[in-house]
Amino acid sequence: MKVSDSIRVRAGRKAIFLLVSLSALLLGASTEALAINCVADAGGIVDGFVNYPVPPPQINIDGNCRIQNYPASNPMTSNFSFDGTLRGVLVVFDSVVFTGNMSCDASHQNKLWFVNGSTSTLNQGCQNILIPVEKISGG
């Protein structure tokens, strides 16, 4: 093997190593960007007209959260999950057509309130944490 061949082999290995490293870095960055925490990342409001015109694929409920402005022309398609340690969290869906998925646990006493919106995909386990309209008082 000539010296020039040896240098090409080493350069090729370095290029492959750099390419694999860069790919892993980009893949890691892109998967982190797929999920948001409602309070920590969005300040408690996920607004389809302001800060999230494209619904994020995953929204983690980490405190009281308001989801708003996702009409039928741009429905809320995200998957929702609650932080398992939280209790008594209120999630308000205001002017939202929700077609995503949600994991619910009634034992944590979390509540969902749909105002001027609808849902067609809320699983049966989440039905018992919905706040009925007749329970809302003008206070």
RASULDA-V27067 format. One record per helix or strand. SS is the DSSP state (A for helix, B for strand). FROM is the first residue (numbers start at 0). TO is the last residue. If there is no record, write none. Layout:
[[SS	FROM	TO] [SS	FROM	TO]]
This chain:
[[A	2	33] [B	34	36] [A	37	41] [B	44	46] [B	57	60] [B	64	69] [A	71	73] [B	75	75] [B	78	81] [B	89	97] [B	100	101] [A	105	107] [B	110	114] [B	117	118] [A	123	128] [B	129	129] [A	132	134]]
